[in-house]
Amino acid sequence: MPFLINRLFMLSSFPFNLNFDDSNDSGFGDQLVVILDRAAVEIIHNSFVFGSTKSAITQIIVIIGIEKKPLLGMRILILGNMANDGYAVAKELRKMNENVDLAINVSDFGMALPAWEDANLSTGTNPYSIDGNALMKSWNRPPWIRYFDFMNKVPKRSQMIAKIKSRIDLIKMIREYDIVEAHVPYAIYSQFSGVPYIAYDAGWIRYFPYSMKIRDKLARRGYSKAKRIIITNPDTFEISDSLPYLNKEKIFFSPFAIDPDKYQPLDSTELRSKYATQNEILLFSPARQSWKEKGNDKMIRAFAKFSRMVPDSKFIMVEWSEDEHNSKALVHSLGISEKIIWIKPVPKNQLIQYYNAADVVLDQFVLGSWGTSTPEAMACGKPVLMFYKKDYILRAFGEEPPILNSFTDDDIYSNLMRLRDHEFAADMGRESREWIIKTHSSRVVALRHLEILQKAG
């Protein structure tokens, strides 16, 4: 600990504004040790953030809130918003006084719009038919969010010139910044801007390496020309390791950012009472119905078996995506229709209530990594069942998460049976939240992005 303090004060370029509480009898020195110790523990627990002693101390300075100047000193653009992670990271970097903007395609899928995360949208809002322009005007959005329009929903031939112009205008926007973090698919355009950029991958790498379409060829070139590549799904290391055109030293892992102050245990008694009694076990899965990628059929079959053993059980699932009809047909064929509750996709402020209303959350059982649903549910203190590829999770985090790893129907059924033990379920929920705060909290992830941007700049 004295070494950390000495190193801290050696970094004379950082102005300090310590604002210590004079009423505390422990005095300046003791308070500093306590604050640094708390920050150091957070950093050590997240060892993947370390780059060097100096970068570690820099991170501690930011965590304890005594750094007032931006650490990077560059104008940053986060371009795109996969799973609203760009928005989450930009918000946190802004809190750290970094000069960062977020640019959003107003025609993008509704769940990629910041309003889906933070606006009070009405129940039943359809993310497929959402009017981005109307939504943009309907909530008090931060001034650092910029919008552009790729006209995704307009037929190509009818507005070809306008669509081409929108791409040119985007490249002009990119040139206003010193460095860019390009989400899917914007590495395609960033490579022609002349501005250093990072390619942010949230699973696109599963698809573009294997196609000869022009778009996929440009994606491969965009990733190969990037200064750095951020991987958010550890299982995709299996793919990136095999691609000869990607420099493995440029590839870094960073998880999705979760705000533990927003995603936290809450009282959802009123919502739960609509679907189940206090004596019933209520399961919830927010996953889209895609058997190939989510394995919804596995959990439906597992629940059918579970519900025969535990009749006082209900299961809430979301009716959306390509296998919605197949899932409903399977439910019917298994004779469990009265135990399944179908809901439409819900914006995040409502989704938090569903996490909290449930006893157990089930995610996906095919790909081997998680998106945002698993860490959101874990941050709400819920035990989660999903499948993860152990070797790649260990590579990314250095440890296994408190998740009930399940791949087959029998795995899911067995783990559901284990969770009938209320003490075990409560312990899993508590450990889940602690682990997410340690590994996925917005500040931890924003620091990771900042370090990668620093290396690329």
Buried (B, 14 or more C-beta within 10 A) or exposed (E): EEEBBEBBEEEEEBEEEEEEEEEEEEEEEEBBBEBBEEBBEBBEBBEBBEBEEEBBBBBBBBBBBBBEEBBBEBBBBBBBBBBBBBBBBBBBBBEBBBBBBBBBBBBBBBBBBBBBBBBEBEEEBEBEEBEBEEBBEEEEBEEBBEBBBBBEEBEEEEEEEEBEEBBEEBBEBBEEBBBBBBBBBBBBBBBBBEBBBBBBBBBBBBEBBEEEEEEBEBBBBBBBBBBBBBBBBBBBBBBBEEBEEBEEEBBBBBBBBBBBEBBBBBEBEEBBEEBBEEEBBBBBBBBBBBBEBBBBBBBBBBBBBBBEEBEEBBBBBBBBBEBBEBBBEBBEEBEBEEBBBBBEBBBBBBBBBBBBBBBBBBBBBBBBBBBBBBBBBBBBBBBBBBBBBEEBBEBBBEEEBBBBBBBBBEBBBBBBBBBBEEEEBEEBBBBBBBBBBBBBBBBBBBBBBBBBBBBBB
